[in-house]
Amino acid sequence: MGLHRKHIITINKPATDSSGSEVITGCGGRPAWFYVSAVDSANDKFNSDGWDDGVDAICNFSIEQNVLTTLLGAVVGATISRKSDSYSLNITNGGNGWTAKVSAQDVDGFTIAWTKIGAGRNIKVKILMVL
């Protein structure tokens, strides 16, 4: 097993951006694997943790859901976890947010395919790359 180098980047993705590809360069080599962690800038209980290798991607993400509490006779909000087998990032709250996946890799970086959901959300993303 060889020695691998690691590289970490931060992306602040504004809700005003559009869906599309974002090219990341200057990684110092071809990334082989990615760990992706993201949080909603306005509400940190909405978060996503996943991985991507440019082919397969998976993430666990939290969503808010109304849960009927029969003991109290009231509807209360709760945060629950879900899994995505299609994206390395999924932050959605109230029908607005982002999904993302690594769509390409090259000798010095990679491309992320972003999909805006509804009006989007301001999110902060950390990506750990293994070169």
N, CA, C and O atoms as CSV, one atom per row, in Angstrom:
chain,resi,resn,atom,element,x,y,z
A,1,MET,N,N,0.835,-1.163,0.000
A,1,MET,CA,C,0.000,0.000,0.000
A,1,MET,C,C,0.888,1.237,0.000
A,1,MET,O,O,1.774,1.363,0.845
A,2,GLY,N,N,0.661,2.137,-0.927
A,2,GLY,CA,C,1.487,3.329,-1.038
A,2,GLY,C,C,1.018,4.450,-0.131
A,2,GLY,O,O,-0.078,4.400,0.428
A,3,LEU,N,N,1.849,5.447,0.006
A,3,LEU,CA,C,1.514,6.621,0.795
A,3,LEU,C,C,0.611,7.525,-0.040
A,3,LEU,O,O,0.915,7.831,-1.193
A,4,HIS,N,N,-0.499,7.947,0.555
A,4,HIS,CA,C,-1.434,8.830,-0.137
A,4,HIS,C,C,-1.345,10.228,0.446
A,4,HIS,O,O,-1.155,10.395,1.651
A,5,ARG,N,N,-1.484,11.230,-0.408
A,5,ARG,CA,C,-1.541,12.613,0.039
A,5,ARG,C,C,-3.001,13.024,0.180
A,5,ARG,O,O,-3.877,12.516,-0.520
A,6,LYS,N,N,-3.247,13.958,1.102
A,6,LYS,CA,C,-4.589,14.451,1.334
A,6,LYS,C,C,-4.638,15.950,1.050
A,6,LYS,O,O,-3.644,16.659,1.209
A,7,HIS,N,N,-5.783,16.408,0.637
A,7,HIS,CA,C,-5.979,17.816,0.324
A,7,HIS,C,C,-7.398,18.173,0.760
A,7,HIS,O,O,-8.334,17.429,0.466
A,8,ILE,N,N,-7.574,19.299,1.457
A,8,ILE,CA,C,-8.896,19.716,1.928
A,8,ILE,C,C,-9.242,21.064,1.299
A,8,ILE,O,O,-8.420,21.979,1.265
A,9,ILE,N,N,-10.472,21.165,0.805
A,9,ILE,CA,C,-10.950,22.446,0.269
A,9,ILE,C,C,-12.272,22.805,0.945
A,9,ILE,O,O,-12.985,21.940,1.455
A,10,THR,N,N,-12.575,24.089,0.936
A,10,THR,CA,C,-13.844,24.593,1.463
A,10,THR,C,C,-14.573,25.308,0.340
A,10,THR,O,O,-13.976,26.091,-0.399
A,11,ILE,N,N,-15.858,25.038,0.213
A,11,ILE,CA,C,-16.700,25.716,-0.771
A,11,ILE,C,C,-17.879,26.332,-0.025
A,11,ILE,O,O,-18.606,25.632,0.680
A,12,ASN,N,N,-18.068,27.635,-0.180
A,12,ASN,CA,C,-19.268,28.300,0.322
A,12,ASN,C,C,-20.209,28.461,-0.865
A,12,ASN,O,O,-19.984,29.303,-1.734
A,13,LYS,N,N,-21.262,27.649,-0.896
A,13,LYS,CA,C,-22.186,27.626,-2.035
A,13,LYS,C,C,-23.406,28.484,-1.709
A,13,LYS,O,O,-24.196,28.122,-0.837
A,14,PRO,N,N,-23.571,29.623,-2.400
A,14,PRO,CA,C,-24.721,30.483,-2.117
A,14,PRO,C,C,-26.001,29.980,-2.786
A,14,PRO,O,O,-25.962,29.318,-3.823
A,15,ALA,N,N,-27.108,30.303,-2.180
A,15,ALA,CA,C,-28.412,29.927,-2.729
A,15,ALA,C,C,-28.652,30.565,-4.090
A,15,ALA,O,O,-29.447,30.059,-4.881
A,16,THR,N,N,-27.972,31.669,-4.366
A,16,THR,CA,C,-28.184,32.396,-5.625
A,16,THR,C,C,-27.502,31.736,-6.825
A,16,THR,O,O,-27.804,32.080,-7.968
A,17,ASP,N,N,-26.588,30.793,-6.581
A,17,ASP,CA,C,-25.944,30.081,-7.701
A,17,ASP,C,C,-26.967,29.243,-8.461
A,17,ASP,O,O,-28.063,28.978,-7.966
A,18,SER,N,N,-26.598,28.836,-9.658
A,18,SER,CA,C,-27.440,27.976,-10.485
A,18,SER,C,C,-26.887,26.565,-10.505
A,18,SER,O,O,-25.733,26.341,-10.140
A,19,SER,N,N,-27.696,25.624,-10.926
A,19,SER,CA,C,-27.218,24.264,-11.167
A,19,SER,C,C,-26.132,24.307,-12.228
A,19,SER,O,O,-26.121,25.195,-13.081
A,20,GLY,N,N,-25.221,23.347,-12.174
A,20,GLY,CA,C,-24.182,23.290,-13.185
A,20,GLY,C,C,-22.907,22.693,-12.642
A,20,GLY,O,O,-22.860,22.218,-11.507
A,21,SER,N,N,-21.880,22.722,-13.457
A,21,SER,CA,C,-20.593,22.128,-13.095
A,21,SER,C,C,-19.651,23.174,-12.518
A,21,SER,O,O,-19.635,24.324,-12.956
A,22,GLU,N,N,-18.869,22.759,-11.531
A,22,GLU,CA,C,-17.840,23.602,-10.942
A,22,GLU,C,C,-16.522,22.855,-11.022
A,22,GLU,O,O,-16.405,21.742,-10.508
A,23,VAL,N,N,-15.526,23.459,-11.665
A,23,VAL,CA,C,-14.222,22.836,-11.845
A,23,VAL,C,C,-13.298,23.289,-10.716
A,23,VAL,O,O,-13.152,24.484,-10.458
A,24,ILE,N,N,-12.682,22.322,-10.053
A,24,ILE,CA,C,-11.727,22.579,-8.970
A,24,ILE,C,C,-10.353,22.150,-9.468
A,24,ILE,O,O,-10.167,20.995,-9.850
A,25,THR,N,N,-9.384,23.070,-9.468
A,25,THR,CA,C,-8.032,22.762,-9.933
A,25,THR,C,C,-7.019,23.077,-8.842
A,25,THR,O,O,-7.370,23.630,-7.799
A,26,GLY,N,N,-5.784,22.729,-9.080
A,26,GLY,CA,C,-4.715,23.015,-8.141
A,26,GLY,C,C,-4.637,22.031,-6.993
A,26,GLY,O,O,-4.171,22.376,-5.908
A,27,CYS,N,N,-5.084,20.820,-7.220
A,27,CYS,CA,C,-5.102,19.794,-6.173
A,27,CYS,C,C,-3.763,19.090,-6.005
A,27,CYS,O,O,-3.560,18.381,-5.020
A,28,GLY,N,N,-2.853,19.274,-6.944
A,28,GLY,CA,C,-1.543,18.633,-6.836
A,28,GLY,C,C,-1.519,17.184,-7.264
A,28,GLY,O,O,-0.593,16.445,-6.932
A,29,GLY,N,N,-2.522,16.784,-7.988
A,29,GLY,CA,C,-2.591,15.406,-8.476
A,29,GLY,C,C,-4.026,15.016,-8.772
A,29,GLY,O,O,-4.959,15.794,-8.571
A,30,ARG,N,N,-4.177,13.794,-9.254
A,30,ARG,CA,C,-5.512,13.279,-9.578
A,30,ARG,C,C,-6.165,12.722,-8.308
A,30,ARG,O,O,-5.666,11.754,-7.735
A,31,PRO,N,N,-7.272,13.321,-7.864
A,31,PRO,CA,C,-7.960,12.798,-6.692
A,31,PRO,C,C,-8.544,11.405,-6.978
A,31,PRO,O,O,-9.134,11.170,-8.032
A,32,ALA,N,N,-8.368,10.499,-6.024
A,32,ALA,CA,C,-8.879,9.141,-6.176
A,32,ALA,C,C,-10.150,8.909,-5.373
A,32,ALA,O,O,-10.971,8.065,-5.731
A,33,TRP,N,N,-10.313,9.664,-4.276
A,33,TRP,CA,C,-11.450,9.441,-3.386
A,33,TRP,C,C,-11.754,10.733,-2.652
A,33,TRP,O,O,-10.850,11.521,-2.374
A,34,PHE,N,N,-13.029,10.956,-2.336
A,34,PHE,CA,C,-13.480,12.196,-1.713
A,34,PHE,C,C,-14.374,11.898,-0.516
A,34,PHE,O,O,-15.249,11.035,-0.596
A,35,TYR,N,N,-14.162,12.605,0.593
A,35,TYR,CA,C,-15.101,12.622,1.709
A,35,TYR,C,C,-15.718,14.007,1.701
A,35,TYR,O,O,-14.998,15.005,1.707
A,36,VAL,N,N,-17.042,14.082,1.686
A,36,VAL,CA,C,-17.747,15.354,1.539
A,36,VAL,C,C,-18.634,15.585,2.765
A,36,VAL,O,O,-19.486,14.757,3.086
A,37,SER,N,N,-18.430,16.708,3.442
A,37,SER,CA,C,-19.238,17.078,4.595
A,37,SER,C,C,-19.802,18.471,4.349
A,37,SER,O,O,-19.071,19.374,3.943
A,38,ALA,N,N,-21.100,18.648,4.592
A,38,ALA,CA,C,-21.727,19.944,4.305
A,38,ALA,C,C,-22.756,20.269,5.374
A,38,ALA,O,O,-23.316,19.385,6.022
A,39,VAL,N,N,-22.988,21.566,5.535
A,39,VAL,CA,C,-23.975,22.027,6.509
A,39,VAL,C,C,-24.711,23.239,5.940
A,39,VAL,O,O,-24.133,24.050,5.216
A,40,ASP,N,N,-25.985,23.345,6.277
A,40,ASP,CA,C,-26.788,24.512,5.929
A,40,ASP,C,C,-26.276,25.681,6.763
A,40,ASP,O,O,-26.232,25.585,7.990
A,41,SER,N,N,-25.892,26.775,6.126
A,41,SER,CA,C,-25.311,27.919,6.836
A,41,SER,C,C,-26.281,28.556,7.824
A,41,SER,O,O,-25.844,29.146,8.811
A,42,ALA,N,N,-27.577,28.454,7.585
A,42,ALA,CA,C,-28.564,29.083,8.459
A,42,ALA,C,C,-29.064,28.154,9.561
A,42,ALA,O,O,-29.606,28.619,10.563
A,43,ASN,N,N,-28.887,26.848,9.385
A,43,ASN,CA,C,-29.443,25.908,10.346
A,43,ASN,C,C,-28.592,24.644,10.341
A,43,ASN,O,O,-28.763,23.787,9.474
A,44,ASP,N,N,-27.676,24.520,11.299
A,44,ASP,CA,C,-26.712,23.425,11.266
A,44,ASP,C,C,-27.282,22.053,11.566
A,44,ASP,O,O,-26.547,21.066,11.517
A,45,LYS,N,N,-28.584,21.953,11.879
A,45,LYS,CA,C,-29.151,20.619,12.048
A,45,LYS,C,C,-29.416,19.954,10.692
A,45,LYS,O,O,-29.722,18.763,10.628
A,46,PHE,N,N,-29.297,20.728,9.615
A,46,PHE,CA,C,-29.399,20.167,8.273
A,46,PHE,C,C,-27.987,19.989,7.739
A,46,PHE,O,O,-27.293,20.963,7.447
A,47,ASN,N,N,-27.572,18.744,7.616
A,47,ASN,CA,C,-26.197,18.453,7.222
A,47,ASN,C,C,-26.152,17.201,6.374
A,47,ASN,O,O,-27.135,16.469,6.258
A,48,SER,N,N,-24.992,16.970,5.783
A,48,SER,CA,C,-24.795,15.839,4.883
A,48,SER,C,C,-23.350,15.365,5.009
A,48,SER,O,O,-22.425,16.176,5.039
A,49,ASP,N,N,-23.162,14.060,5.081
A,49,ASP,CA,C,-21.837,13.448,5.089
A,49,ASP,C,C,-21.846,12.296,4.094
A,49,ASP,O,O,-22.714,11.425,4.147
A,50,GLY,N,N,-20.869,12.297,3.184
A,50,GLY,CA,C,-20.840,11.246,2.178
A,50,GLY,C,C,-19.468,11.074,1.571
A,50,GLY,O,O,-18.514,11.759,1.939
A,51,TRP,N,N,-19.386,10.145,0.633
A,51,TRP,CA,C,-18.132,9.901,-0.083
A,51,TRP,C,C,-18.426,9.725,-1.553
A,51,TRP,O,O,-19.564,9.496,-1.964
A,52,ASP,N,N,-17.362,9.839,-2.337
A,52,ASP,CA,C,-17.481,9.771,-3.790
A,52,ASP,C,C,-16.135,9.322,-4.339
A,52,ASP,O,O,-15.091,9.737,-3.838
A,53,ASP,N,N,-16.151,8.484,-5.356
A,53,ASP,CA,C,-14.895,8.107,-6.017
A,53,ASP,C,C,-14.928,8.438,-7.507
A,53,ASP,O,O,-14.095,7.960,-8.276
A,54,GLY,N,N,-15.896,9.259,-7.905
A,54,GLY,CA,C,-16.044,9.627,-9.302
A,54,GLY,C,C,-16.948,8.682,-10.071
A,54,GLY,O,O,-17.379,8.994,-11.181
A,55,VAL,N,N,-17.237,7.526,-9.485
A,55,VAL,CA,C,-18.148,6.544,-10.083
A,55,VAL,C,C,-19.335,6.332,-9.155
A,55,VAL,O,O,-20.483,6.565,-9.534
A,56,ASP,N,N,-19.048,5.890,-7.946
A,56,ASP,CA,C,-20.085,5.640,-6.954
A,56,ASP,C,C,-20.099,6.767,-5.932
A,56,ASP,O,O,-19.063,7.359,-5.630
A,57,ALA,N,N,-21.277,7.054,-5.406
A,57,ALA,CA,C,-21.413,8.088,-4.381
A,57,ALA,C,C,-22.526,7.676,-3.426
A,57,ALA,O,O,-23.489,7.013,-3.811
A,58,ILE,N,N,-22.369,8.084,-2.178
A,58,ILE,CA,C,-23.395,7.816,-1.181
A,58,ILE,C,C,-23.306,8.883,-0.101
A,58,ILE,O,O,-22.216,9.379,0.182
A,59,CYS,N,N,-24.417,9.241,0.501
A,59,CYS,CA,C,-24.383,10.169,1.624
A,59,CYS,C,C,-25.538,9.896,2.564
A,59,CYS,O,O,-26.564,9.339,2.174
A,60,ASN,N,N,-25.353,10.296,3.800
A,60,ASN,CA,C,-26.413,10.341,4.791
A,60,ASN,C,C,-26.689,11.807,5.035
A,60,ASN,O,O,-25.761,12.604,5.168
A,61,PHE,N,N,-27.965,12.170,5.094
A,61,PHE,CA,C,-28.307,13.571,5.269
A,61,PHE,C,C,-29.514,13.688,6.189
A,61,PHE,O,O,-30.320,12.764,6.299
A,62,SER,N,N,-29.625,14.838,6.849
A,62,SER,CA,C,-30.740,15.065,7.753
A,62,SER,C,C,-31.783,15.940,7.077
A,62,SER,O,O,-31.462,16.814,6.271
A,63,ILE,N,N,-33.021,15.689,7.421
A,63,ILE,CA,C,-34.136,16.493,6.918
A,63,ILE,C,C,-35.086,16.769,8.077
A,63,ILE,O,O,-35.102,16.037,9.067
A,64,GLU,N,N,-35.870,17.821,7.945
A,64,GLU,CA,C,-36.873,18.108,8.961
A,64,GLU,C,C,-38.185,17.500,8.500
A,64,GLU,O,O,-38.559,17.594,7.331
A,65,GLN,N,N,-38.859,16.890,9.422
A,65,GLN,CA,C,-40.118,16.246,9.079
A,65,GLN,C,C,-41.085,16.466,10.227
A,65,GLN,O,O,-40.695,16.380,11.391
A,66,ASN,N,N,-42.337,16.748,9.914
A,66,ASN,CA,C,-43.352,16.852,10.953
A,66,ASN,C,C,-43.739,15.459,11.404
A,66,ASN,O,O,-44.035,14.584,10.590
A,67,VAL,N,N,-43.734,15.266,12.704
A,67,VAL,CA,C,-44.056,13.968,13.284
A,67,VAL,C,C,-45.281,14.145,14.170
A,67,VAL,O,O,-45.289,14.996,15.060
A,68,LEU,N,N,-46.308,13.349,13.932
A,68,LEU,CA,C,-47.516,13.415,14.743
A,68,LEU,C,C,-47.256,12.723,16.071
A,68,LEU,O,O,-46.926,11.538,16.110
A,69,THR,N,N,-47.405,13.462,17.150
A,69,THR,CA,C,-47.209,12.900,18.481
A,69,THR,C,C,-48.588,12.710,19.095
A,69,THR,O,O,-49.211,13.677,19.535
A,70,THR,N,N,-49.068,11.473,19.128
A,70,THR,CA,C,-50.425,11.211,19.601
A,70,THR,C,C,-50.562,11.409,21.103
A,70,THR,O,O,-51.637,11.781,21.575
A,71,LEU,N,N,-49.509,11.172,21.859
A,71,LEU,CA,C,-49.567,11.357,23.303
A,71,LEU,C,C,-49.865,12.808,23.660
A,71,LEU,O,O,-50.647,13.075,24.573
A,72,LEU,N,N,-49.253,13.737,22.950
A,72,LEU,CA,C,-49.476,15.149,23.211
A,72,LEU,C,C,-50.606,15.723,22.359
A,72,LEU,O,O,-51.118,16.807,22.639
A,73,GLY,N,N,-50.985,14.988,21.323
A,73,GLY,CA,C,-52.029,15.459,20.434
A,73,GLY,C,C,-51.598,16.638,19.575
A,73,GLY,O,O,-52.432,17.439,19.152
A,74,ALA,N,N,-50.297,16.746,19.316
A,74,ALA,CA,C,-49.795,17.880,18.543
A,74,ALA,C,C,-48.780,17.396,17.511
A,74,ALA,O,O,-48.183,16.328,17.647
A,75,VAL,N,N,-48.605,18.210,16.487
A,75,VAL,CA,C,-47.581,17.921,15.488
A,75,VAL,C,C,-46.317,18.663,15.902
A,75,VAL,O,O,-46.346,19.873,16.129
A,76,VAL,N,N,-45.218,17.942,15.998
A,76,VAL,CA,C,-43.948,18.565,16.358
A,76,VAL,C,C,-42.933,18.291,15.266
A,76,VAL,O,O,-43.026,17.288,14.559
A,77,GLY,N,N,-41.974,19.175,15.131
A,77,GLY,CA,C,-40.917,18.991,14.141
A,77,GLY,C,C,-39.825,18.086,14.680
A,77,GLY,O,O,-39.532,18.101,15.875
A,78,ALA,N,N,-39.233,17.313,13.816
A,78,ALA,CA,C,-38.124,16.446,14.197
A,78,ALA,C,C,-37.130,16.415,13.046
A,78,ALA,O,O,-37.496,16.626,11.890
A,79,THR,N,N,-35.881,16.154,13.369
A,79,THR,CA,C,-34.858,15.987,12.349
A,79,THR,C,C,-34.548,14.515,12.249
A,79,THR,O,O,-34.236,13.866,13.248
A,80,ILE,N,N,-34.635,13.982,11.034
A,80,ILE,CA,C,-34.372,12.561,10.831
A,80,ILE,C,C,-33.294,12.396,9.771
A,80,ILE,O,O,-33.009,13.324,9.013
A,81,SER,N,N,-32.710,11.231,9.723
A,81,SER,CA,C,-31.623,10.962,8.783
A,81,SER,C,C,-32.126,10.122,7.625
A,81,SER,O,O,-32.958,9.234,7.813
A,82,ARG,N,N,-31.630,10.393,6.444
A,82,ARG,CA,C,-31.950,9.640,5.234
A,82,ARG,C,C,-30.654,9.288,4.511
A,82,ARG,O,O,-29.596,9.826,4.836
A,83,LYS,N,N,-30.732,8.397,3.541
A,83,LYS,CA,C,-29.564,7.976,2.777
A,83,LYS,C,C,-29.821,8.199,1.292
A,83,LYS,O,O,-30.930,7.984,0.804
A,84,SER,N,N,-28.783,8.631,0.580
A,84,SER,CA,C,-28.848,8.780,-0.872
A,84,SER,C,C,-27.765,7.913,-1.506
A,84,SER,O,O,-26.601,7.980,-1.112
A,85,ASP,N,N,-28.145,7.110,-2.477
A,85,ASP,CA,C,-27.184,6.289,-3.213
A,85,ASP,C,C,-26.739,6.966,-4.506
A,85,ASP,O,O,-26.031,6.359,-5.309
A,86,SER,N,N,-27.145,8.207,-4.713
A,86,SER,CA,C,-26.858,8.892,-5.975
A,86,SER,C,C,-25.930,10.090,-5.834
A,86,SER,O,O,-25.306,10.504,-6.811
A,87,TYR,N,N,-25.830,10.650,-4.640
A,87,TYR,CA,C,-25.080,11.885,-4.444
A,87,TYR,C,C,-24.099,11.739,-3.284
A,87,TYR,O,O,-24.318,10.940,-2.374
A,88,SER,N,N,-23.027,12.509,-3.322
A,88,SER,CA,C,-22.117,12.592,-2.186
A,88,SER,C,C,-22.495,13.746,-1.265
A,88,SER,O,O,-21.929,13.882,-0.180
A,89,LEU,N,N,-23.448,14.579,-1.685
A,89,LEU,CA,C,-23.944,15.692,-0.883
A,89,LEU,C,C,-25.427,15.882,-1.158
A,89,LEU,O,O,-25.860,15.868,-2.310
A,90,ASN,N,N,-26.201,16.058,-0.095
A,90,ASN,CA,C,-27.629,16.337,-0.232
A,90,ASN,C,C,-28.043,17.184,0.967
A,90,ASN,O,O,-28.139,16.685,2.088
A,91,ILE,N,N,-28.287,18.463,0.720
A,91,ILE,CA,C,-28.769,19.375,1.765
A,91,ILE,C,C,-30.071,19.958,1.243
A,91,ILE,O,O,-30.060,20.758,0.308
A,92,THR,N,N,-31.183,19.569,1.832
A,92,THR,CA,C,-32.485,20.068,1.415
A,92,THR,C,C,-33.313,20.359,2.660
A,92,THR,O,O,-33.396,19.531,3.567
A,93,ASN,N,N,-33.917,21.528,2.698
A,93,ASN,CA,C,-34.763,21.927,3.813
A,93,ASN,C,C,-35.930,22.713,3.237
A,93,ASN,O,O,-35.723,23.709,2.544
A,94,GLY,N,N,-37.128,22.288,3.508
A,94,GLY,CA,C,-38.308,22.997,3.013
A,94,GLY,C,C,-38.400,23.024,1.508
A,94,GLY,O,O,-38.951,23.968,0.941
A,95,GLY,N,N,-37.865,21.996,0.836
A,95,GLY,CA,C,-37.911,21.929,-0.617
A,95,GLY,C,C,-36.861,22.770,-1.314
A,95,GLY,O,O,-36.915,22.939,-2.532
A,96,ASN,N,N,-35.893,23.305,-0.554
A,96,ASN,CA,C,-34.827,24.121,-1.125
A,96,ASN,C,C,-33.480,23.569,-0.693
A,96,ASN,O,O,-33.322,23.148,0.453
A,97,GLY,N,N,-32.508,23.566,-1.594
A,97,GLY,CA,C,-31.180,23.095,-1.219
A,97,GLY,C,C,-30.324,22.719,-2.416
A,97,GLY,O,O,-30.476,23.260,-3.512
A,98,TRP,N,N,-29.408,21.764,-2.173
A,98,TRP,CA,C,-28.440,21.340,-3.184
A,98,TRP,C,C,-28.184,19.840,-3.089
A,98,TRP,O,O,-28.222,19.257,-2.005
A,99,THR,N,N,-27.923,19.230,-4.234
A,99,THR,CA,C,-27.304,17.915,-4.297
A,99,THR,C,C,-26.057,18.065,-5.157
A,99,THR,O,O,-25.968,18.966,-5.992
A,100,ALA,N,N,-25.091,17.169,-4.942
A,100,ALA,CA,C,-23.850,17.262,-5.720
A,100,ALA,C,C,-23.190,15.897,-5.821
A,100,ALA,O,O,-23.385,15.021,-4.978
A,101,LYS,N,N,-22.398,15.743,-6.882
A,101,LYS,CA,C,-21.641,14.522,-7.128
A,101,LYS,C,C,-20.414,14.870,-7.962
A,101,LYS,O,O,-20.466,15.763,-8.807
A,102,VAL,N,N,-19.310,14.165,-7.725
A,102,VAL,CA,C,-18.121,14.330,-8.563
A,102,VAL,C,C,-18.452,13.755,-9.939
A,102,VAL,O,O,-18.835,12.590,-10.051
A,103,SER,N,N,-18.306,14.562,-10.979
A,103,SER,CA,C,-18.669,14.107,-12.324
A,103,SER,C,C,-17.448,13.805,-13.193
A,103,SER,O,O,-17.571,13.130,-14.215
A,104,ALA,N,N,-16.262,14.300,-12.796
A,104,ALA,CA,C,-15.045,14.031,-13.577
A,104,ALA,C,C,-13.827,14.284,-12.702
A,104,ALA,O,O,-13.877,15.057,-11.745
A,105,GLN,N,N,-12.726,13.611,-13.050
A,105,GLN,CA,C,-11.442,13.819,-12.395
A,105,GLN,C,C,-10.385,13.971,-13.475
A,105,GLN,O,O,-10.482,13.364,-14.541
A,106,ASP,N,N,-9.366,14.792,-13.190
A,106,ASP,CA,C,-8.257,14.905,-14.137
A,106,ASP,C,C,-6.944,14.959,-13.370
A,106,ASP,O,O,-6.928,14.716,-12.163
A,107,VAL,N,N,-5.850,15.271,-14.044
A,107,VAL,CA,C,-4.523,15.177,-13.436
A,107,VAL,C,C,-4.284,16.177,-12.303
A,107,VAL,O,O,-3.362,15.980,-11.512
A,108,ASP,N,N,-5.086,17.246,-12.199
A,108,ASP,CA,C,-4.857,18.246,-11.158
A,108,ASP,C,C,-6.141,18.707,-10.481
A,108,ASP,O,O,-6.157,19.773,-9.867
A,109,GLY,N,N,-7.213,17.935,-10.578
A,109,GLY,CA,C,-8.452,18.372,-9.951
A,109,GLY,C,C,-9.637,17.518,-10.321
A,109,GLY,O,O,-9.505,16.355,-10.702
A,110,PHE,N,N,-10.810,18.134,-10.199
A,110,PHE,CA,C,-12.048,17.393,-10.444
A,110,PHE,C,C,-13.173,18.373,-10.744
A,110,PHE,O,O,-13.009,19.586,-10.610
A,111,THR,N,N,-14.304,17.840,-11.148
A,111,THR,CA,C,-15.491,18.626,-11.443
A,111,THR,C,C,-16.640,18.135,-10.583
A,111,THR,O,O,-16.874,16.932,-10.463
A,112,ILE,N,N,-17.353,19.078,-9.988
A,112,ILE,CA,C,-18.548,18.758,-9.204
A,112,ILE,C,C,-19.768,19.153,-10.015
A,112,ILE,O,O,-19.828,20.260,-10.550
A,113,ALA,N,N,-20.738,18.258,-10.111
A,113,ALA,CA,C,-22.021,18.558,-10.750
A,113,ALA,C,C,-23.016,18.936,-9.645
A,113,ALA,O,O,-23.398,18.093,-8.835
A,114,TRP,N,N,-23.429,20.201,-9.618
A,114,TRP,CA,C,-24.372,20.711,-8.627
A,114,TRP,C,C,-25.775,20.717,-9.201
A,114,TRP,O,O,-25.970,21.076,-10.362
A,115,THR,N,N,-26.760,20.322,-8.394
A,115,THR,CA,C,-28.166,20.431,-8.783
A,115,THR,C,C,-28.883,21.248,-7.717
A,115,THR,O,O,-28.921,20.874,-6.545
A,116,LYS,N,N,-29.443,22.358,-8.144
A,116,LYS,CA,C,-30.169,23.233,-7.230
A,116,LYS,C,C,-31.587,22.701,-7.054
A,116,LYS,O,O,-32.266,22.381,-8.030
A,117,ILE,N,N,-32.023,22.613,-5.811
A,117,ILE,CA,C,-33.377,22.174,-5.493
A,117,ILE,C,C,-34.157,23.414,-5.052
A,117,ILE,O,O,-33.753,24.102,-4.114
A,118,GLY,N,N,-35.267,23.698,-5.724
A,118,GLY,CA,C,-36.071,24.874,-5.382
A,118,GLY,C,C,-35.253,26.144,-5.481
A,118,GLY,O,O,-34.610,26.405,-6.498
A,119,ALA,N,N,-35.283,26.948,-4.397
A,119,ALA,CA,C,-34.564,28.220,-4.360
A,119,ALA,C,C,-33.129,28.076,-3.856
A,119,ALA,O,O,-32.427,29.075,-3.697
A,120,GLY,N,N,-32.689,26.845,-3.605
A,120,GLY,CA,C,-31.340,26.630,-3.093
A,120,GLY,C,C,-31.245,27.015,-1.625
A,120,GLY,O,O,-32.235,27.433,-1.025
A,121,ARG,N,N,-30.071,26.877,-1.050
A,121,ARG,CA,C,-29.779,27.301,0.325
A,121,ARG,C,C,-28.308,27.685,0.369
A,121,ARG,O,O,-27.519,27.200,-0.442
A,122,ASN,N,N,-27.934,28.535,1.292
A,122,ASN,CA,C,-26.523,28.844,1.507
A,122,ASN,C,C,-25.920,27.691,2.309
A,122,ASN,O,O,-26.368,27.404,3.419
A,123,ILE,N,N,-24.909,27.032,1.749
A,123,ILE,CA,C,-24.296,25.907,2.440
A,123,ILE,C,C,-22.775,26.059,2.475
A,123,ILE,O,O,-22.179,26.737,1.638
A,124,LYS,N,N,-22.170,25.411,3.462
A,124,LYS,CA,C,-20.714,25.356,3.569
A,124,LYS,C,C,-20.309,23.899,3.404
A,124,LYS,O,O,-20.861,23.013,4.055
A,125,VAL,N,N,-19.328,23.657,2.516
A,125,VAL,CA,C,-18.914,22.310,2.168
A,125,VAL,C,C,-17.420,22.153,2.427
A,125,VAL,O,O,-16.632,23.030,2.074
A,126,LYS,N,N,-17.033,21.050,3.036
A,126,LYS,CA,C,-15.626,20.678,3.198
A,126,LYS,C,C,-15.429,19.378,2.423
A,126,LYS,O,O,-16.204,18.434,2.574
A,127,ILE,N,N,-14.392,19.336,1.594
A,127,ILE,CA,C,-14.077,18.127,0.823
A,127,ILE,C,C,-12.660,17.707,1.135
A,127,ILE,O,O,-11.714,18.469,0.935
A,128,LEU,N,N,-12.522,16.499,1.623
A,128,LEU,CA,C,-11.220,15.878,1.855
A,128,LEU,C,C,-10.955,14.970,0.670
A,128,LEU,O,O,-11.718,14.040,0.408
A,129,MET,N,N,-9.874,15.240,-0.045
A,129,MET,CA,C,-9.509,14.421,-1.205
A,129,MET,C,C,-8.287,13.569,-0.866
A,129,MET,O,O,-7.358,14.030,-0.202
A,130,VAL,N,N,-8.303,12.350,-1.321
A,130,VAL,CA,C,-7.125,11.489,-1.229
A,130,VAL,C,C,-6.567,11.397,-2.627
A,130,VAL,O,O,-7.268,11.006,-3.561
A,131,LEU,N,N,-5.289,11.761,-2.776
A,131,LEU,CA,C,-4.652,11.765,-4.101
A,131,LEU,C,C,-3.895,10.474,-4.318
A,131,LEU,O,O,-3.290,10.283,-5.373
